Amino acid sequence: MGDTITDPDIRLFVTLSRFDLVFYQKYYVNKKRLVDYPNLWNYAKDLYSNPAFGGNTDFDSMRKRFYYVDHTPYEDFPRIVPKGPDMSIWEEPNDRAEKFGK
């Protein structure tokens, strides 16, 4: 992220904001979580700290949307929506100011 937010920043945030919440658990993309990649994690938190992102990101709605939509060939697949992970970690400060002088 440079001095201005660009279209690629927006598109990447959409993916990153769903990674630990949905992709990590539901789609078994689970070797590492987003928080295990410090640069990407702090980049995502930096974007989230912007009211345009943080004020319009509804983690609970994302979770329900991805777990209630059927992506399996089995009709009797249980639609169990997990309670976690704890998304309050997105509120923690990022370290991008120290790294990049923002």
N, C-alpha and C positions, 0 to 999 in steps of 0.2 A: 504494500500500500504506500503510495507516494503522498504528495501534498493534497491530492484530490482523490475522491472515491471514484472508481471507474466501473464499467460494466463487468469486467472480469472479477473485480472485488466482490460485487454483488452476487454473481453466479457461484463463485467459490464459497462464499458465506453460506449459501443455501445448502451446499453439500456438507460443509464442515459442521454446521449447526445440527445436522441430523446424524453425523457419524457415530458418536458414542451412544446416542439416544436410540437409534434404530439400526443402522447398518452393522454396527459391532455385534449386536445381539441377534437380531432377526435374520440377517443374511449371512451370518457366520464369517463376517470380515473381521475376525477377532484375534489376529496375532498381536496387534497393539491397538491401543485406544488413541484418540486424538491427543489426549493429555500426555501421552508418551512421546510426542513429537513437539518439543518445546517451542520451536520457531513457529510452526503452524498453530499451535495452541495459543500462543501469545498474540499472533496475528488475528485469530478468530475472536479472542477476547477484546482486542483493540477495536475491531469492527463493532462488536456487540456493545461496547461502551458508548458508541454513537447512538443517540436517541432514535435515529431513523432505523437502526437495526434492532437494538435492544427493546425499544418501545413497540416493535411490531413482530417480535419473535415469541410465539406461544408454544413452548416446549410440550406442555400437556396436550394441546391440540395435535401437534405433530405425532406424538406417541400414539394417541388414540387412532389417528388417521391411518398410520402404517400398520398397526396391529389389527384393526377391524377390517381392513381391505384384504380380500382373499387372494393370495399369491400362491396358492397350493392347489394341486389337482384333487385334493380330498375334501369333499363337502362337509364332512364331520370334523374338520380340523378345529381344535379349540381356539377361540380368539381370546387368549389371555393377555391382558395388557399389563406389562410389568410396572411396578411403582418406581423403579430406579432407572437410571442412575440419578443421583442428587444433582440437579442442574444449577444449584445455587453457586457452584464453583465458577460459573460464568461471570459472577459479580466481583470476583477477586481481581485485584489490579494486575495489569500485564507489565512486562519489563521492556517494552519496546522503546520507551523514552530513553532508558539508559543505553540501549544498544544502538539506537538510530538518532538520538538527539531530538526527538519530537517534542 
